[in-house]
Amino acid sequence: MGHVAKANPVCRDITSNSEVLVVFSGVEAYISPLWYPSKARDPRVVPTWNYSAVHIYGHLQAIDDPEWLKAHVSQLTDRQEAGVAKAWSVADAPADFTNTLVNAIVGLQITVTRIEGKWKLSQNRTDEDRAGVVAGLLSQNDSNAQSMAGEIAAMYASLDK
């Protein structure tokens, strides 16, 4: 579920039960060949990019029901505010204000028909090179690199069990 502004051009392209693809990009990071210990034995290495993504296929339905939309934005807000000490709620705003905003959006709901996940987490490298990639990523001052290091380490730790 989601929503977009009625003024968004995507609203013009929605037809009843349209088939759609939604791409959720996960963590990604540049991988330097300098991080491969095997480079000392064989210099035939090049840079690459590690990534993860999920593709969701399904049928899209537009929803222009104010009650559904109020419930949707309230649920979304509550989820995002869950970690805040003094959480804000849609009910904290004046009703006429939120009603105006709700009337300016269209709800989107996808009935999922297929899910495909894809990742490149240095699976084509040796354990030694993957350890070098993790160390190289951890040395970067970049949250994506740090996250990718965690993903690689977790992936191969689970395979060792």
Secondary structure by P-SEA (a helix, b strand, c coil): cccccccccccccccccccbbbbbbcbbbbbbccccccccccccccccccccbbbbbbbbbbbccaaaaaaaaaaaaaaaacccccccccccccaaaaaaaaaabbbbbbcccbbbbbbbccccccaaaaaaaaaaaaacccaaaaaaaaaaaaaaaaaac
